[in-house]
Amino acid sequence: VGNARFGDAAGLTLYQRVAMRVQGLVDGGTLRPGERIPSVRRLAAQLGVSVTTVLEAYRLLEDRGVIEARPQSGYYVRPQHRTPPLPRKTEGARSATTLDVGEMILRVVNEATQPDVVCLGAAVGSLEFFPTARLNRELARAVRAEPERSLAYDAVQGHEELRVQIARRALEAGLSLTPEDLVTTPGAQSAMYLCLRAVTEPGDTVAIETPTYYGLLEILESLHLRALEIATFPETGICLDALGEALAARRVAACALVPTFGNPLGHCMPDEKKRRLVELLARHEVPLVEDDVFGDLAFGVSRPRAAKAFDGEGNVLWCSSFSKTLSPGYRIGWAAPGRYLSAVMRLKFAAQVAAPTPPQMAVARFLEGGGFDRHLRRLRRAYRELTLRMSSAIAECFPSGTRISRPAGGQVLWIELPENVDAMRLHDAALAAGVSIAPGPIFSASRRYRSFIRINVATPWSPSVERAIATLGRLVHEALDGEVTARRA
Ligand SMILES: Cc1ncc(COP(=O)(O)O)c(C=O)c1O
């Protein structure tokens, strides 16, 4: 164990790093299924960490189904353990693309949320996970306590008490912001839209990771921007060498990324890489529009820092929301646009005048009342367990050759199917069978990822979810069999 590499573990706690190290030995074949792994005491002594730390790491690996404890005997790699391989590093595009994917995306998004469908398609948390009753109570109390204010236009910049609360929470992401640095918006999507509009002109090129969140592609298309897809690592995000080359070769107006628990890859860019990213972009005077909507959903103990934490020049426009942690329907998002603050405020005024007042009042009161951190801890634990469970179920039901992402936070899994499976056809067949999935091509400006799908894990585990995964597995097998038959014919 002593010689194994720690990997790209920045931002993880000690026990997670120990777990990663042991998992690395299992994945790399040093420790094989059925074999005994070092005892807790021995590993603790070898690594110079406490017995408790190793115990916690082993517990995490037990949860993940990687190892098992055998009474009186120690810990063993589970005999049936099979780690599905990760999706491969993606390739960038040679040139910027004009977008024509908006209609396809909207069709798929509308279908994903139909009633009577097991919704594995949209990255939406099931309402059971949110403190719905308390939030709605705060809404009722807020409008009762301040009826006139609740009906009035809010300030263009946004509800002040809410901005105070957001600035306090931003400390967790490594940011020292004042309420004056923030603008509230109806959701992170609106924040991204306004920020991108503030730093670009129609026809400009925006560098993005690939695959990327389809909502971002919608924004680029509607602002008549061109997308430059940059090669991306499945665990740590955009390839900085490739980005550096792209910036040196052509004019890029902005870079738009989801560096922390990206969608769909679930990757987390380590702190040091975030620092280098921010430096690289500042050197080329290219603003970074950072979508941090999943940042609070870390599976580990601490929340990773935002890329904006490394920004000394106001060059990073930080965007996020409470859609993934409190309620998507309240539409509470924000931006800290750095030196573009006044441009973003003017655009907000032009598009919205102000954000709706009552939900802002309610969320401000909710945060003031405390308990958000406790709620987040529960949510993170639930999503971590669901991610592992869903990943194991997929590994069991899908054909060999399937690759599955290993997110350290967030709520989605990115799945690379055997290459003959057409994800758009699979999407249609799954929908007919009552299951929605997000097909790969909607995550690309150039409709790549033909044989990839994204699965939302944020729905309570139940027999119907289990059946939905089994149905998907059957459809993927059938698609493969069909392909084999068609080739033989
Ligand atoms: C990466 C990313 N950004 C933004 C959004 C939209 O967030 P909001 O509902 O706050 O507008 C989503 C929703 O799925 C998302 O996945």
The ligand as a Gaussian input file, in Angstrom:
#p B3LYP/6-31G(d) Opt

LIG

0 1
 C      -25.262000      22.445000     -14.216000
 C      -26.593000      23.078000     -14.053000
 N      -26.698000      24.395000     -14.048000
 C      -27.876000      25.021000     -13.879000
 C      -29.040000      24.304000     -13.737000
 C      -30.325000      25.042000     -13.587000
 O      -30.427000      25.529000     -12.299000
 P      -31.658000      26.407000     -11.827000
 O      -32.826000      25.508000     -11.677000
 O      -31.219000      26.995000     -10.540000
 O      -31.902000      27.444000     -12.867000
 C      -28.984000      22.905000     -13.731000
 C      -30.213000      22.120000     -13.604000
 O      -30.224000      20.924000     -13.806000
 C      -27.732000      22.281000     -13.896000
 O      -27.620000      20.953000     -13.916000

